[in-house]
Amino acid sequence: MLNEEAKKPSPSEVIALPPLKMVLVHAKDKRVNKADLRSAIRKVSSAPVRQDEKIEVQSLIKIIEHFTNGPYYEKPMNSSARPVDVLRLHFADAVQENIPLAPYTSARIGGMADVLVMVKSTNELMGVMKVILEQGLSYTILGGGSNVLVSDKGVRGVVVLNRAKEVRFESGTQPVVWCESGVIFSNLANRCASRGLAGLEWAATVPGTIGGAVYGNAGAFDGDMSKNLIWADVLTKNGLERYSVEQMKYAYRTSILKSKAETAIVISAMLRLKNAAQEEVSAKINEFSERRKAKQPPGASMGSMFKNPTGDHAGRLIEAAGLKGTRIGNAEISTLHGNFFINHNETRAEDVRALIRLAQQTVAEKFNIKLELEVELIGEWNE
Ligand SMILES: Cc1cc2nc3c(=O)[nH]c(=O)nc-3n(C[C@H](O)[C@H](O)[C@H](O)COP(=O)(O)OP(=O)(O)OC[C@H]3O[C@@H](n4cnc5c(N)ncnc54)[C@H](O)[C@@H]3O)c2cc1C
């Protein structure tokens, strides 16, 4: 745990500070000036680093640079300005107003974001979040938009679209990969395969980003994030913190973040891999891909709408309730799989919500089982 109460160090102490984490603490608190921090980074960057600590050191340097190099570090904020203008002051063209969110979701459903900011690096993500938190703006973070139903009325405040995509592999007897949270998970799994790295085969067919998967404990084919995550760097109200996998409190498709026990933005993650033959990893991915194609209906959807109740399957219950193929507007409970709700074209979120209610009510009446949503409803809804 970082010691937030540490006394203010002298510049020479900062430069000599072992470990590097201490520099980060002081950078966050702005208790050292930029010149000292830059000098500390230069020293640490050129110092020999143990092979097994290389990625950690690099990721910490990146974070410290965020606190010292970002354009947002020095510009004063005008508290009476509109949120969009405050953000534009710092992030210019990355900030857009009244943007339809449907194209940023796998279901292709949903209204407008008041403000949309696309970030392409950890530095930008941290910078945008710093302004949002300092200004007290309401925000929603979106990765691949593959596990959300966005309301027709849209999302108030700022939607941060995460496209931070840097990846670093660390080879050795216990290989790992560090990745920014906007990395597309399926791409990462395929990159691992081409390097002969196993462990993420299950993720090669899961849409969305690392951030979304860390948040929701995504999983498939007996694998899930809880089995791969070593730690995640998350931005909480206390600043940047490193959560171990235990701190994520993972359970079936949930975490400390998804259960809302804590609010945090996933910035990056370190994942455990295994050495393997490239052909073996690719063969497993192909097998999973074939199995998915055989079961999963095509078309725009959010994947599984409900979590599977203990000992049963939501899809089986919805089918047994006679609801497969039920349609409200252009939203349909798939004829192939009862837990997939398909957008047949320009579907309203309210129609999908009506189908959700219908499925929950019918399954509760017929089987006395409460179906719990896996997908999250975001934005402004009619009650
Ligand atoms: C066809 C299809 C098949 C699917 N199959 C599977 C499957 O097999 N297994 C499975 O688990 N899921 C599956 N899903 C659901 C989805 O792929 C996963 O839930 C995925 O992990 C969501 O990631 P995302 O980036 O799209 O998250 P989003 O939908 O963008 O966001 C989901 C939630 O995560 C939050 N979030 C996103 N990024 C961050 C971040 N950086 N920090 C904090 N919070 C964040 C959002 O605010 C939101 O609350 C499927 C979806 C589809 C469309």
The ligand as a Gaussian input file, in Angstrom:
#p B3LYP/6-31G(d) Opt

LIG

0 1
 C      -22.097000     -11.342000     -29.328000
 C      -21.627000     -11.183000     -27.914000
 C      -21.086000     -12.262000     -27.235000
 C      -20.646000     -12.112000     -25.914000
 N      -20.114000     -13.185000     -25.265000
 C      -19.638000     -13.043000     -24.005000
 C      -19.024000     -14.144000     -23.324000
 O      -18.865000     -15.221000     -23.851000
 N      -18.605000     -13.921000     -22.052000
 C      -18.735000     -12.725000     -21.426000
 O      -18.328000     -12.597000     -20.283000
 N      -19.319000     -11.683000     -22.052000
 C      -19.756000     -11.807000     -23.313000
 N      -20.340000     -10.746000     -23.939000
 C      -20.490000      -9.464000     -23.216000
 C      -19.250000      -8.553000     -23.380000
 O      -18.449000      -9.021000     -24.435000
 C      -18.394000      -8.529000     -22.127000
 O      -19.164000      -8.193000     -21.015000
 C      -17.250000      -7.525000     -22.257000
 O      -16.293000      -7.776000     -21.288000
 C      -17.725000      -6.067000     -22.172000
 O      -16.626000      -5.230000     -22.499000
 P      -16.875000      -3.797000     -23.148000
 O      -15.566000      -3.161000     -23.310000
 O      -17.698000      -3.934000     -24.377000
 O      -17.707000      -3.113000     -22.006000
 P      -18.848000      -2.007000     -22.203000
 O      -20.074000      -2.669000     -22.746000
 O      -18.327000      -0.854000     -22.923000
 O      -19.112000      -1.629000     -20.686000
 C      -19.682000      -2.562000     -19.806000
 C      -19.548000      -2.003000     -18.387000
 O      -18.159000      -1.932000     -18.071000
 C      -17.820000      -0.602000     -17.699000
 N      -16.462000      -0.348000     -18.192000
 C      -16.007000      -0.442000     -19.459000
 N      -14.700000      -0.094000     -19.507000
 C      -14.333000       0.216000     -18.253000
 C      -13.113000       0.668000     -17.645000
 N      -12.002000       0.865000     -18.359000
 N      -13.110000       0.906000     -16.322000
 C      -14.231000       0.733000     -15.576000
 N      -15.414000       0.343000     -16.093000
 C      -15.462000       0.065000     -17.412000
 C      -18.858000       0.270000     -18.378000
 O      -18.992000       1.524000     -17.737000
 C      -20.094000      -0.585000     -18.246000
 O      -20.639000      -0.433000     -16.959000
 C      -20.774000     -10.856000     -25.269000
 C      -21.309000      -9.769000     -25.962000
 C      -21.727000      -9.918000     -27.275000
 C      -22.276000      -8.739000     -28.007000

